[in-house]
Amino acid sequence: MTSDNTDRLTRLEMLVTEQEKIIDDLSGQVAEQWKVIEAMRRKLDALTDRFLVLEEQTAPDIPVTKPPHY
């Protein structure tokens, strides 16, 4: 191999190594964000359930009747 080819191969190997590290870092960040999203989804579901219970408790018992113009 010539010196140019050796240098080129070395640069490519360094680039691949850097990209592997970046991909691993991004994968870790995505995993952490997924945990946060799942926790937020559980909280939203719990809040939705609480809201629906409160809404049912405070809803007045209005009888269903026909309006006066019928």
mmCIF file of the N, C-alpha and C atoms, coordinates in Angstrom:
data_MODEL
# 
_entry.id   MODEL 
# 
loop_
_atom_site.group_PDB 
_atom_site.id 
_atom_site.type_symbol 
_atom_site.label_atom_id 
_atom_site.label_alt_id 
_atom_site.label_comp_id 
_atom_site.label_asym_id 
_atom_site.label_entity_id 
_atom_site.label_seq_id 
_atom_site.pdbx_PDB_ins_code 
_atom_site.Cartn_x 
_atom_site.Cartn_y 
_atom_site.Cartn_z 
_atom_site.occupancy 
_atom_site.B_iso_or_equiv 
_atom_site.pdbx_formal_charge 
_atom_site.auth_seq_id 
_atom_site.auth_comp_id 
_atom_site.auth_asym_id 
_atom_site.auth_atom_id 
_atom_site.pdbx_PDB_model_num 
ATOM 1   N N  . MET A 1 1  ? 0.837   -1.187 0.000  1.00 0.00 ? 1  MET A N  1 
ATOM 2   C CA . MET A 1 1  ? 0.000   0.000  0.000  1.00 0.00 ? 1  MET A CA 1 
ATOM 3   C C  . MET A 1 1  ? 0.873   1.238  0.000  1.00 0.00 ? 1  MET A C  1 
ATOM 4   N N  . THR A 1 2  ? 0.380   2.222  -0.642 1.00 0.00 ? 2  THR A N  1 
ATOM 5   C CA . THR A 1 2  ? 1.130   3.477  -0.671 1.00 0.00 ? 2  THR A CA 1 
ATOM 6   C C  . THR A 1 2  ? 0.804   4.286  0.576  1.00 0.00 ? 2  THR A C  1 
ATOM 7   N N  . SER A 1 3  ? 1.583   5.291  0.799  1.00 0.00 ? 3  SER A N  1 
ATOM 8   C CA . SER A 1 3  ? 1.387   6.156  1.961  1.00 0.00 ? 3  SER A CA 1 
ATOM 9   C C  . SER A 1 3  ? 0.036   6.863  1.902  1.00 0.00 ? 3  SER A C  1 
ATOM 10  N N  . ASP A 1 4  ? -0.366  7.266  0.689  1.00 0.00 ? 4  ASP A N  1 
ATOM 11  C CA . ASP A 1 4  ? -1.667  7.943  0.535  1.00 0.00 ? 4  ASP A CA 1 
ATOM 12  C C  . ASP A 1 4  ? -2.805  7.006  0.896  1.00 0.00 ? 4  ASP A C  1 
ATOM 13  N N  . ASN A 1 5  ? -2.713  5.761  0.450  1.00 0.00 ? 5  ASN A N  1 
ATOM 14  C CA . ASN A 1 5  ? -3.768  4.798  0.765  1.00 0.00 ? 5  ASN A CA 1 
ATOM 15  C C  . ASN A 1 5  ? -3.802  4.481  2.259  1.00 0.00 ? 5  ASN A C  1 
ATOM 16  N N  . THR A 1 6  ? -2.648  4.393  2.876  1.00 0.00 ? 6  THR A N  1 
ATOM 17  C CA . THR A 1 6  ? -2.586  4.130  4.314  1.00 0.00 ? 6  THR A CA 1 
ATOM 18  C C  . THR A 1 6  ? -3.197  5.290  5.092  1.00 0.00 ? 6  THR A C  1 
ATOM 19  N N  . ASP A 1 7  ? -2.868  6.504  4.708  1.00 0.00 ? 7  ASP A N  1 
ATOM 20  C CA . ASP A 1 7  ? -3.439  7.691  5.361  1.00 0.00 ? 7  ASP A CA 1 
ATOM 21  C C  . ASP A 1 7  ? -4.948  7.740  5.166  1.00 0.00 ? 7  ASP A C  1 
ATOM 22  N N  . ARG A 1 8  ? -5.365  7.426  3.979  1.00 0.00 ? 8  ARG A N  1 
ATOM 23  C CA . ARG A 1 8  ? -6.813  7.445  3.680  1.00 0.00 ? 8  ARG A CA 1 
ATOM 24  C C  . ARG A 1 8  ? -7.535  6.398  4.509  1.00 0.00 ? 8  ARG A C  1 
ATOM 25  N N  . LEU A 1 9  ? -6.966  5.201  4.589  1.00 0.00 ? 9  LEU A N  1 
ATOM 26  C CA . LEU A 1 9  ? -7.570  4.132  5.371  1.00 0.00 ? 9  LEU A CA 1 
ATOM 27  C C  . LEU A 1 9  ? -7.619  4.512  6.851  1.00 0.00 ? 9  LEU A C  1 
ATOM 28  N N  . THR A 1 10 ? -6.561  5.115  7.345  1.00 0.00 ? 10 THR A N  1 
ATOM 29  C CA . THR A 1 10 ? -6.519  5.557  8.743  1.00 0.00 ? 10 THR A CA 1 
ATOM 30  C C  . THR A 1 10 ? -7.595  6.599  9.016  1.00 0.00 ? 10 THR A C  1 
ATOM 31  N N  . ARG A 1 11 ? -7.757  7.557  8.120  1.00 0.00 ? 11 ARG A N  1 
ATOM 32  C CA . ARG A 1 11 ? -8.799  8.588  8.281  1.00 0.00 ? 11 ARG A CA 1 
ATOM 33  C C  . ARG A 1 11 ? -10.187 7.958  8.262  1.00 0.00 ? 11 ARG A C  1 
ATOM 34  N N  . LEU A 1 12 ? -10.412 7.005  7.375  1.00 0.00 ? 12 LEU A N  1 
ATOM 35  C CA . LEU A 1 12 ? -11.711 6.341  7.312  1.00 0.00 ? 12 LEU A CA 1 
ATOM 36  C C  . LEU A 1 12 ? -11.998 5.546  8.585  1.00 0.00 ? 12 LEU A C  1 
ATOM 37  N N  . GLU A 1 13 ? -10.979 4.875  9.101  1.00 0.00 ? 13 GLU A N  1 
ATOM 38  C CA . GLU A 1 13 ? -11.158 4.128  10.345 1.00 0.00 ? 13 GLU A CA 1 
ATOM 39  C C  . GLU A 1 13 ? -11.467 5.064  11.504 1.00 0.00 ? 13 GLU A C  1 
ATOM 40  N N  . MET A 1 14 ? -10.814 6.201  11.546 1.00 0.00 ? 14 MET A N  1 
ATOM 41  C CA . MET A 1 14 ? -11.092 7.191  12.597 1.00 0.00 ? 14 MET A CA 1 
ATOM 42  C C  . MET A 1 14 ? -12.513 7.725  12.466 1.00 0.00 ? 14 MET A C  1 
ATOM 43  N N  . LEU A 1 15 ? -12.939 7.981  11.247 1.00 0.00 ? 15 LEU A N  1 
ATOM 44  C CA . LEU A 1 15 ? -14.290 8.487  11.010 1.00 0.00 ? 15 LEU A CA 1 
ATOM 45  C C  . LEU A 1 15 ? -15.334 7.465  11.446 1.00 0.00 ? 15 LEU A C  1 
ATOM 46  N N  . VAL A 1 16 ? -15.112 6.211  11.112 1.00 0.00 ? 16 VAL A N  1 
ATOM 47  C CA . VAL A 1 16 ? -16.049 5.149  11.510 1.00 0.00 ? 16 VAL A CA 1 
ATOM 48  C C  . VAL A 1 16 ? -16.106 5.044  13.027 1.00 0.00 ? 16 VAL A C  1 
ATOM 49  N N  . THR A 1 17 ? -14.960 5.133  13.687 1.00 0.00 ? 17 THR A N  1 
ATOM 50  C CA . THR A 1 17 ? -14.923 5.062  15.147 1.00 0.00 ? 17 THR A CA 1 
ATOM 51  C C  . THR A 1 17 ? -15.693 6.223  15.770 1.00 0.00 ? 17 THR A C  1 
ATOM 52  N N  . GLU A 1 18 ? -15.512 7.428  15.249 1.00 0.00 ? 18 GLU A N  1 
ATOM 53  C CA . GLU A 1 18 ? -16.239 8.598  15.749 1.00 0.00 ? 18 GLU A CA 1 
ATOM 54  C C  . GLU A 1 18 ? -17.741 8.437  15.537 1.00 0.00 ? 18 GLU A C  1 
ATOM 55  N N  . GLN A 1 19 ? -18.121 7.927  14.380 1.00 0.00 ? 19 GLN A N  1 
ATOM 56  C CA . GLN A 1 19 ? -19.547 7.750  14.088 1.00 0.00 ? 19 GLN A CA 1 
ATOM 57  C C  . GLN A 1 19 ? -20.169 6.685  14.984 1.00 0.00 ? 19 GLN A C  1 
ATOM 58  N N  . GLU A 1 20 ? -19.431 5.629  15.281 1.00 0.00 ? 20 GLU A N  1 
ATOM 59  C CA . GLU A 1 20 ? -19.943 4.606  16.192 1.00 0.00 ? 20 GLU A CA 1 
ATOM 60  C C  . GLU A 1 20 ? -20.197 5.195  17.575 1.00 0.00 ? 20 GLU A C  1 
ATOM 61  N N  . LYS A 1 21 ? -19.282 6.054  18.041 1.00 0.00 ? 21 LYS A N  1 
ATOM 62  C CA . LYS A 1 21 ? -19.464 6.683  19.343 1.00 0.00 ? 21 LYS A CA 1 
ATOM 63  C C  . LYS A 1 21 ? -20.685 7.607  19.336 1.00 0.00 ? 21 LYS A C  1 
ATOM 64  N N  . ILE A 1 22 ? -20.836 8.374  18.276 1.00 0.00 ? 22 ILE A N  1 
ATOM 65  C CA . ILE A 1 22 ? -21.984 9.276  18.170 1.00 0.00 ? 22 ILE A CA 1 
ATOM 66  C C  . ILE A 1 22 ? -23.290 8.478  18.149 1.00 0.00 ? 22 ILE A C  1 
ATOM 67  N N  . ILE A 1 23 ? -23.318 7.385  17.414 1.00 0.00 ? 23 ILE A N  1 
ATOM 68  C CA . ILE A 1 23 ? -24.524 6.557  17.344 1.00 0.00 ? 23 ILE A CA 1 
ATOM 69  C C  . ILE A 1 23 ? -24.841 5.969  18.713 1.00 0.00 ? 23 ILE A C  1 
ATOM 70  N N  . ASP A 1 24 ? -23.835 5.511  19.436 1.00 0.00 ? 24 ASP A N  1 
ATOM 71  C CA . ASP A 1 24 ? -24.053 4.983  20.787 1.00 0.00 ? 24 ASP A CA 1 
ATOM 72  C C  . ASP A 1 24 ? -24.589 6.064  21.719 1.00 0.00 ? 24 ASP A C  1 
ATOM 73  N N  . ASP A 1 25 ? -24.023 7.275  21.634 1.00 0.00 ? 25 ASP A N  1 
ATOM 74  C CA . ASP A 1 25 ? -24.500 8.387  22.461 1.00 0.00 ? 25 ASP A CA 1 
ATOM 75  C C  . ASP A 1 25 ? -25.957 8.720  22.142 1.00 0.00 ? 25 ASP A C  1 
ATOM 76  N N  . LEU A 1 26 ? -26.284 8.788  20.871 1.00 0.00 ? 26 LEU A N  1 
ATOM 77  C CA . LEU A 1 26 ? -27.663 9.097  20.466 1.00 0.00 ? 26 LEU A CA 1 
ATOM 78  C C  . LEU A 1 26 ? -28.626 8.005  20.901 1.00 0.00 ? 26 LEU A C  1 
ATOM 79  N N  . SER A 1 27 ? -28.186 6.772  20.811 1.00 0.00 ? 27 SER A N  1 
ATOM 80  C CA . SER A 1 27 ? -29.028 5.656  21.244 1.00 0.00 ? 27 SER A CA 1 
ATOM 81  C C  . SER A 1 27 ? -29.331 5.766  22.738 1.00 0.00 ? 27 SER A C  1 
ATOM 82  N N  . GLY A 1 28 ? -28.330 6.136  23.525 1.00 0.00 ? 28 GLY A N  1 
ATOM 83  C CA . GLY A 1 28 ? -28.544 6.325  24.958 1.00 0.00 ? 28 GLY A CA 1 
ATOM 84  C C  . GLY A 1 28 ? -29.510 7.458  25.242 1.00 0.00 ? 28 GLY A C  1 
ATOM 85  N N  . GLN A 1 29 ? -29.382 8.537  24.502 1.00 0.00 ? 29 GLN A N  1 
ATOM 86  C CA . GLN A 1 29 ? -30.287 9.671  24.688 1.00 0.00 ? 29 GLN A CA 1 
ATOM 87  C C  . GLN A 1 29 ? -31.718 9.300  24.329 1.00 0.00 ? 29 GLN A C  1 
ATOM 88  N N  . VAL A 1 30 ? -31.886 8.551  23.251 1.00 0.00 ? 30 VAL A N  1 
ATOM 89  C CA . VAL A 1 30 ? -33.235 8.127  22.847 1.00 0.00 ? 30 VAL A CA 1 
ATOM 90  C C  . VAL A 1 30 ? -33.842 7.231  23.920 1.00 0.00 ? 30 VAL A C  1 
ATOM 91  N N  . ALA A 1 31 ? -33.037 6.337  24.483 1.00 0.00 ? 31 ALA A N  1 
ATOM 92  C CA . ALA A 1 31 ? -33.534 5.452  25.536 1.00 0.00 ? 31 ALA A CA 1 
ATOM 93  C C  . ALA A 1 31 ? -33.975 6.258  26.756 1.00 0.00 ? 31 ALA A C  1 
ATOM 94  N N  . GLU A 1 32 ? -33.197 7.260  27.147 1.00 0.00 ? 32 GLU A N  1 
ATOM 95  C CA . GLU A 1 32 ? -33.572 8.105  28.277 1.00 0.00 ? 32 GLU A CA 1 
ATOM 96  C C  . GLU A 1 32 ? -34.847 8.890  27.984 1.00 0.00 ? 32 GLU A C  1 
ATOM 97  N N  . GLN A 1 33 ? -34.946 9.436  26.791 1.00 0.00 ? 33 GLN A N  1 
ATOM 98  C CA . GLN A 1 33 ? -36.147 10.188 26.428 1.00 0.00 ? 33 GLN A CA 1 
ATOM 99  C C  . GLN A 1 33 ? -37.375 9.285  26.405 1.00 0.00 ? 33 GLN A C  1 
ATOM 100 N N  . TRP A 1 34 ? -37.202 8.041  26.008 1.00 0.00 ? 34 TRP A N  1 
ATOM 101 C CA . TRP A 1 34 ? -38.329 7.108  25.981 1.00 0.00 ? 34 TRP A CA 1 
ATOM 102 C C  . TRP A 1 34 ? -38.830 6.860  27.399 1.00 0.00 ? 34 TRP A C  1 
ATOM 103 N N  . LYS A 1 35 ? -37.895 6.757  28.363 1.00 0.00 ? 35 LYS A N  1 
ATOM 104 C CA . LYS A 1 35 ? -38.302 6.581  29.759 1.00 0.00 ? 35 LYS A CA 1 
ATOM 105 C C  . LYS A 1 35 ? -39.113 7.781  30.234 1.00 0.00 ? 35 LYS A C  1 
ATOM 106 N N  . VAL A 1 36 ? -38.668 8.985  29.874 1.00 0.00 ? 36 VAL A N  1 
ATOM 107 C CA . VAL A 1 36 ? -39.382 10.206 30.266 1.00 0.00 ? 36 VAL A CA 1 
ATOM 108 C C  . VAL A 1 36 ? -40.770 10.226 29.630 1.00 0.00 ? 36 VAL A C  1 
ATOM 109 N N  . ILE A 1 37 ? -40.854 9.871  28.370 1.00 0.00 ? 37 ILE A N  1 
ATOM 110 C CA . ILE A 1 37 ? -42.143 9.863  27.669 1.00 0.00 ? 37 ILE A CA 1 
ATOM 111 C C  . ILE A 1 37 ? -43.096 8.868  28.321 1.00 0.00 ? 37 ILE A C  1 
ATOM 112 N N  . GLU A 1 38 ? -42.603 7.690  28.660 1.00 0.00 ? 38 GLU A N  1 
ATOM 113 C CA . GLU A 1 38 ? -43.457 6.684  29.302 1.00 0.00 ? 38 GLU A CA 1 
ATOM 114 C C  . GLU A 1 38 ? -43.942 7.174  30.665 1.00 0.00 ? 38 GLU A C  1 
ATOM 115 N N  . ALA A 1 39 ? -43.074 7.822  31.430 1.00 0.00 ? 39 ALA A N  1 
ATOM 116 C CA . ALA A 1 39 ? -43.480 8.348  32.730 1.00 0.00 ? 39 ALA A CA 1 
ATOM 117 C C  . ALA A 1 39 ? -44.543 9.436  32.555 1.00 0.00 ? 39 ALA A C  1 
ATOM 118 N N  . MET A 1 40 ? -44.355 10.291 31.565 1.00 0.00 ? 40 MET A N  1 
ATOM 119 C CA . MET A 1 40 ? -45.342 11.350 31.299 1.00 0.00 ? 40 MET A CA 1 
ATOM 120 C C  . MET A 1 40 ? -46.667 10.748 30.840 1.00 0.00 ? 40 MET A C  1 
ATOM 121 N N  . ARG A 1 41 ? -46.607 9.691  30.053 1.00 0.00 ? 41 ARG A N  1 
ATOM 122 C CA . ARG A 1 41 ? -47.837 9.039  29.590 1.00 0.00 ? 41 ARG A CA 1 
ATOM 123 C C  . ARG A 1 41 ? -48.603 8.445  30.770 1.00 0.00 ? 41 ARG A C  1 
ATOM 124 N N  . ARG A 1 42 ? -47.870 7.822  31.709 1.00 0.00 ? 42 ARG A N  1 
ATOM 125 C CA . ARG A 1 42 ? -48.544 7.263  32.890 1.00 0.00 ? 42 ARG A CA 1 
ATOM 126 C C  . ARG A 1 42 ? -49.191 8.367  33.728 1.00 0.00 ? 42 ARG A C  1 
ATOM 127 N N  . LYS A 1 43 ? -48.475 9.498  33.896 1.00 0.00 ? 43 LYS A N  1 
ATOM 128 C CA . LYS A 1 43 ? -49.032 10.620 34.649 1.00 0.00 ? 43 LYS A CA 1 
ATOM 129 C C  . LYS A 1 43 ? -50.262 11.190 33.954 1.00 0.00 ? 43 LYS A C  1 
ATOM 130 N N  . LEU A 1 44 ? -50.208 11.315 32.634 1.00 0.00 ? 44 LEU A N  1 
ATOM 131 C CA . LEU A 1 44 ? -51.347 11.842 31.893 1.00 0.00 ? 44 LEU A CA 1 
ATOM 132 C C  . LEU A 1 44 ? -52.549 10.913 32.029 1.00 0.00 ? 44 LEU A C  1 
ATOM 133 N N  . ASP A 1 45 ? -52.319 9.611  31.950 1.00 0.00 ? 45 ASP A N  1 
ATOM 134 C CA . ASP A 1 45 ? -53.424 8.662  32.116 1.00 0.00 ? 45 ASP A CA 1 
ATOM 135 C C  . ASP A 1 45 ? -54.036 8.782  33.504 1.00 0.00 ? 45 ASP A C  1 
ATOM 136 N N  . ALA A 1 46 ? -53.192 8.911  34.533 1.00 0.00 ? 46 ALA A N  1 
ATOM 137 C CA . ALA A 1 46 ? -53.697 9.046  35.898 1.00 0.00 ? 46 ALA A CA 1 
ATOM 138 C C  . ALA A 1 46 ? -54.486 10.343 36.055 1.00 0.00 ? 46 ALA A C  1 
ATOM 139 N N  . LEU A 1 47 ? -53.969 11.438 35.495 1.00 0.00 ? 47 LEU A N  1 
ATOM 140 C CA . LEU A 1 47 ? -54.683 12.714 35.581 1.00 0.00 ? 47 LEU A CA 1 
ATOM 141 C C  . LEU A 1 47 ? -56.006 12.663 34.818 1.00 0.00 ? 47 LEU A C  1 
ATOM 142 N N  . THR A 1 48 ? -56.007 12.005 33.685 1.00 0.00 ? 48 THR A N  1 
ATOM 143 C CA . THR A 1 48 ? -57.249 11.864 32.914 1.00 0.00 ? 48 THR A CA 1 
ATOM 144 C C  . THR A 1 48 ? -58.291 11.098 33.714 1.00 0.00 ? 48 THR A C  1 
ATOM 145 N N  . ASP A 1 49 ? -57.853 10.017 34.349 1.00 0.00 ? 49 ASP A N  1 
ATOM 146 C CA . ASP A 1 49 ? -58.788 9.231  35.168 1.00 0.00 ? 49 ASP A CA 1 
ATOM 147 C C  . ASP A 1 49 ? -59.330 10.073 36.321 1.00 0.00 ? 49 ASP A C  1 
ATOM 148 N N  . ARG A 1 50 ? -58.448 10.823 36.990 1.00 0.00 ? 50 ARG A N  1 
ATOM 149 C CA . ARG A 1 50 ? -58.888 11.679 38.091 1.00 0.00 ? 50 ARG A CA 1 
ATOM 150 C C  . ARG A 1 50 ? -59.867 12.735 37.606 1.00 0.00 ? 50 ARG A C  1 
ATOM 151 N N  . PHE A 1 51 ? -59.588 13.327 36.456 1.00 0.00 ? 51 PHE A N  1 
ATOM 152 C CA . PHE A 1 51 ? -60.469 14.355 35.916 1.00 0.00 ? 51 PHE A CA 1 
ATOM 153 C C  . PHE A 1 51 ? -61.854 13.781 35.613 1.00 0.00 ? 51 PHE A C  1 
ATOM 154 N N  . LEU A 1 52 ? -61.878 12.597 35.010 1.00 0.00 ? 52 LEU A N  1 
ATOM 155 C CA . LEU A 1 52 ? -63.167 11.996 34.679 1.00 0.00 ? 52 LEU A CA 1 
ATOM 156 C C  . LEU A 1 52 ? -63.970 11.668 35.928 1.00 0.00 ? 52 LEU A C  1 
ATOM 157 N N  . VAL A 1 53 ? -63.299 11.206 36.982 1.00 0.00 ? 53 VAL A N  1 
ATOM 158 C CA . VAL A 1 53 ? -63.997 10.914 38.237 1.00 0.00 ? 53 VAL A CA 1 
ATOM 159 C C  . VAL A 1 53 ? -64.554 12.201 38.827 1.00 0.00 ? 53 VAL A C  1 
ATOM 160 N N  . LEU A 1 54 ? -63.745 13.252 38.852 1.00 0.00 ? 54 LEU A N  1 
ATOM 161 C CA . LEU A 1 54 ? -64.216 14.533 39.389 1.00 0.00 ? 54 LEU A CA 1 
ATOM 162 C C  . LEU A 1 54 ? -65.358 15.097 38.551 1.00 0.00 ? 54 LEU A C  1 
ATOM 163 N N  . GLU A 1 55 ? -65.265 14.948 37.263 1.00 0.00 ? 55 GLU A N  1 
ATOM 164 C CA . GLU A 1 55 ? -66.322 15.447 36.383 1.00 0.00 ? 55 GLU A CA 1 
ATOM 165 C C  . GLU A 1 55 ? -67.629 14.714 36.647 1.00 0.00 ? 55 GLU A C  1 
ATOM 166 N N  . GLU A 1 56 ? -67.552 13.414 36.853 1.00 0.00 ? 56 GLU A N  1 
ATOM 167 C CA . GLU A 1 56 ? -68.769 12.648 37.147 1.00 0.00 ? 56 GLU A CA 1 
ATOM 168 C C  . GLU A 1 56 ? -69.359 13.046 38.495 1.00 0.00 ? 56 GLU A C  1 
ATOM 169 N N  . GLN A 1 57 ? -68.496 13.328 39.465 1.00 0.00 ? 57 GLN A N  1 
ATOM 170 C CA . GLN A 1 57 ? -68.979 13.692 40.801 1.00 0.00 ? 57 GLN A CA 1 
ATOM 171 C C  . GLN A 1 57 ? -69.632 15.067 40.812 1.00 0.00 ? 57 GLN A C  1 
ATOM 172 N N  . THR A 1 58 ? -69.143 15.978 40.004 1.00 0.00 ? 58 THR A N  1 
ATOM 173 C CA . THR A 1 58 ? -69.662 17.346 40.040 1.00 0.00 ? 58 THR A CA 1 
ATOM 174 C C  . THR A 1 58 ? -70.752 17.606 39.003 1.00 0.00 ? 58 THR A C  1 
ATOM 175 N N  . ALA A 1 59 ? -70.983 16.684 38.108 1.00 0.00 ? 59 ALA A N  1 
ATOM 176 C CA . ALA A 1 59 ? -72.005 16.890 37.081 1.00 0.00 ? 59 ALA A CA 1 
ATOM 177 C C  . ALA A 1 59 ? -73.385 16.877 37.739 1.00 0.00 ? 59 ALA A C  1 
ATOM 178 N N  . PRO A 1 60 ? -74.168 17.888 37.467 1.00 0.00 ? 60 PRO A N  1 
ATOM 179 C CA . PRO A 1 60 ? -75.514 17.908 38.053 1.00 0.00 ? 60 PRO A CA 1 
ATOM 180 C C  . PRO A 1 60 ? -76.389 16.851 37.399 1.00 0.00 ? 60 PRO A C  1 
ATOM 181 N N  . ASP A 1 61 ? -77.320 16.357 38.180 1.00 0.00 ? 61 ASP A N  1 
ATOM 182 C CA . ASP A 1 61 ? -78.265 15.380 37.649 1.00 0.00 ? 61 ASP A CA 1 
ATOM 183 C C  . ASP A 1 61 ? -79.410 16.121 36.973 1.00 0.00 ? 61 ASP A C  1 
ATOM 184 N N  . ILE A 1 62 ? -79.204 16.451 35.736 1.00 0.00 ? 62 ILE A N  1 
ATOM 185 C CA . ILE A 1 62 ? -80.217 17.176 34.967 1.00 0.00 ? 62 ILE A CA 1 
ATOM 186 C C  . ILE A 1 62 ? -81.091 16.140 34.264 1.00 0.00 ? 62 ILE A C  1 
ATOM 187 N N  . PRO A 1 63 ? -82.368 16.190 34.531 1.00 0.00 ? 63 PRO A N  1 
ATOM 188 C CA . PRO A 1 63 ? -83.250 15.236 33.840 1.00 0.00 ? 63 PRO A CA 1 
ATOM 189 C C  . PRO A 1 63 ? -83.352 15.585 32.359 1.00 0.00 ? 63 PRO A C  1 
ATOM 190 N N  . VAL A 1 64 ? -83.445 14.573 31.570 1.00 0.00 ? 64 VAL A N  1 
ATOM 191 C CA . VAL A 1 64 ? -83.579 14.774 30.127 1.00 0.00 ? 64 VAL A CA 1 
ATOM 192 C C  . VAL A 1 64 ? -85.060 15.035 29.842 1.00 0.00 ? 64 VAL A C  1 
ATOM 193 N N  . THR A 1 65 ? -85.332 16.254 29.433 1.00 0.00 ? 65 THR A N  1 
ATOM 194 C CA . THR A 1 65 ? -86.725 16.622 29.102 1.00 0.00 ? 65 THR A CA 1 
ATOM 195 C C  . THR A 1 65 ? -86.745 17.308 27.749 1.00 0.00 ? 65 THR A C  1 
ATOM 196 N N  . LYS A 1 66 ? -87.920 17.372 27.189 1.00 0.00 ? 66 LYS A N  1 
ATOM 197 C CA . LYS A 1 66 ? -88.066 18.061 25.915 1.00 0.00 ? 66 LYS A CA 1 
ATOM 198 C C  . LYS A 1 66 ? -88.075 19.565 26.169 1.00 0.00 ? 66 LYS A C  1 
ATOM 199 N N  . PRO A 1 67 ? -87.478 20.321 25.282 1.00 0.00 ? 67 PRO A N  1 
ATOM 200 C CA . PRO A 1 67 ? -87.537 21.786 25.418 1.00 0.00 ? 67 PRO A CA 1 
ATOM 201 C C  . PRO A 1 67 ? -88.983 22.276 25.331 1.00 0.00 ? 67 PRO A C  1 
ATOM 202 N N  . PRO A 1 68 ? -89.286 23.455 25.858 1.00 0.00 ? 68 PRO A N  1 
ATOM 203 C CA . PRO A 1 68 ? -90.650 23.962 25.889 1.00 0.00 ? 68 PRO A CA 1 
ATOM 204 C C  . PRO A 1 68 ? -91.287 24.124 24.509 1.00 0.00 ? 68 PRO A C  1 
ATOM 205 N N  . HIS A 1 69 ? -90.534 24.316 23.487 1.00 0.00 ? 69 HIS A N  1 
ATOM 206 C CA . HIS A 1 69 ? -91.143 24.571 22.178 1.00 0.00 ? 69 HIS A CA 1 
ATOM 207 C C  . HIS A 1 69 ? -91.580 23.282 21.470 1.00 0.00 ? 69 HIS A C  1 
ATOM 208 N N  . TYR A 1 70 ? -91.396 22.126 22.056 1.00 0.00 ? 70 TYR A N  1 
ATOM 209 C CA . TYR A 1 70 ? -91.866 20.872 21.420 1.00 0.00 ? 70 TYR A CA 1 
ATOM 210 C C  . TYR A 1 70 ? -93.232 20.519 21.865 1.00 0.00 ? 70 TYR A C  1 
# 
